[in-house]
Amino acid sequence: MDKVVKTRRGGPRTFDRDEAIDIAMRLFWRHGYEGVSLNDLTAAIGVAPPSLYSAFGSKAGLYREALERYFGLRGPVWDIKPTTTLQETVETLLHKAIDAVIDPAGERGCMISSGMIQCGPDHAELARELAERRDTMRDMIAATLRHWLDREHALSLARYLVAVLQGLSVQAYDGASREELRQVSDEVIAGLKARMFS
């Protein structure tokens, strides 16, 4: 296990780097990047600021590692395999997303879908990295949709679905239930069916 040594008045002490990333991930997931101070992180992890900087370089460095940890939890929900129909594939995507944003084992919402939508200018680079992850999400969805749609229509539907996923994340964070979020996915599927057979 990766350990980092820190020094306090009582002498050397160690903390678990993996555990520190998990704690930071939870805090960032729940409160956002700017909603978590350096003091919040050091108090929750139980480490002095110099040790945190030694281990992660900066708060931004810890955030990036927390994002990677989040990304690898269950694999990205948008990395779906095409099923027998377009409708079933979209339904699977939405249901997986709903399960993820209200999973009691985690925090509500999606750290990537709704992460750093707004931020101060000092954090513009991190915000751009999150936007790039959302672009990747859109492109992966579009690639799956190409099994049924041409490139233009696949990208258009992928943009719409990413907007829905971001909305589901925000509503989950605000306390929406699984049933309420399923109503949203049902409306999306009904609209897709109407479009397909119009």
N, C-alpha and C positions, 0 to 999 in steps of 0.2 A: 504494500500500500504506500502511496506517495505521501510522505510526511514532510512538514516544513518546521524547522526549529525557530522558536521565537524566544526572546530574552525579556524577562520582566525583573522587577526588584527581587523576587524570590529565586531568581536563577533561571536556567534554561527550561523550557517547556515545549512540548510539541503539540501541533494540531493536525487534524486529518484534512488534507487538501481536498479530497473528494467530498467529504462532508461539508467543507466550507463552500464548495461550489453548489452543492445541493441547497444549503441554507440561503445562499445569495440568490439562486434561481427562484426559490419560493418568494423571497422578498421582492425581487424585481417583477416577477409574475403578478404578484398581488398589488404592488404599489406603483409599478412603472419605474423607469430608470431615474427620472428626476425626483420621484417620490421617495427614494431611498438615499439617505445620506451616508457619508463615510462612517459617521458615528453609529448609525443603525447597523451597518455591516460589521464593524469591529465588535460592537456589543453582542450581536447575535452569534457571531462566529467565536467570540472569546479570544480575540487576538488584538495586539496593539497595531496602530496604523503603519509603523515601519515594517512590520512583518507582513501585513497585507500587501504593501507595495513591493516588498521583496518577492513575494510569491506570485503576484499577478501583474505587477508593473504599474497598475492604476485601477481606479474604479471601472473605467471603460474596459480594461483587459479582463477583469473579473466578469463583467457583464457579457463580454463575448464568449467566455468559457461557459457561463450559465446558459447562454442561448444554445450553444452546441449541446450541452447536457439536455436541455429541453427538447431540442430537435431530435435527439436520439432516444427519447423516452419510449415511444411506441412506434417510431417511424412516422414520417409525415402522413397525415390522413389523406392528403391529396395525391399520394403516390398509389393510385388505384389501378387495378387491372380491368380491362374492358370485359364486361359480362355479355350476355346474349343480346341485349338491346341497349340503346342509348339511354332510355328511361331508367332501366335498372342500374346502369352505371352511375348516373347522376344521383339516383336515390341512395345508392350505397355510399357515395361521397358525402352527401348531406347527413345521413344517419351516423356515419363514422365521426363527422365533425361535431355533431350534437353530443354524441357520447363523450368525445374528448373534452369539450368545453364545460361539461357539467360533471366530469368524473370526480367522485368524492375523494379519490386518492390524490388529487392535485388541487390547484386553485381554479377558480372559475375564469372562463375566457381563454383566449389564445395569446400567448406571449408574442407570437410573430404577427398574427392577423391585426391585432390592435396595439402593437408595441410602437412607441415613439411616433405616433401620428402627428403630435405637436411637441416641439422641444425648443429650447433656447439655442441661439446661434453657436454656442460653444460645443454643442453636441450634434451638429449638422452631419458630421461624418458617420456617426453611429446611426442616425436616422436614415441616411442614405443606404447603409448596409441592410437595415430592416426592409426598406423599400425594395432593394434588390432581391431579398428573400421572397417578398410577396410577388415580385415579377417572376421568380423561379416557380413559385406555386402556380401562377397563372399559366406559364408555359408548359408545365408538366400536365396540368389539366387539359390544356388545348391539345397536347400530343395524344392523350388518350381519346379525346373526342374526335380526332382525325380518323378513327376507325369508321365513323359514320358520316362525318361532315367534311366539306372542303376546308381549306386552311382559313379562309376569311370567316366563315361561319363558326368554325371551331374556336377561333380566337375571340370572336364576339361573345359566344356563349361562356367561354372560360372567364372573360372579364366580368360578366354578369354573376357567375357563380362565386368568384372571388369577392365581389361586393356582398353577396348573400352570406358567405362565410365570415366576413368581417362584421356584418350586422349580427349574426348569431353569436359571435364572440362578445360583442358589446352587450347584447341582451342577456347573455348568460352571466356576465359580470354584474349586471344590474339585478340579477336574481330570478330571471325567467326559468320556469320549470321545463322538464323534458317535454311534457305535453304541449306547452306553449311554443316551444321551439319546433316540435314536430308539425304544428299547424303551419308554421312558415315553410317548412320543407314540403308539406302537402300542397301548398299554394304554388310553389315553384314547379313541382311535378305536374300539377293540373295545367299550369300555363304552358309547360313544355309539350304535354299531350295535345293541347288545343292547337298549338303551333304546328305540330307534326301532322295533324289530320285536318288542318284548315285548307 
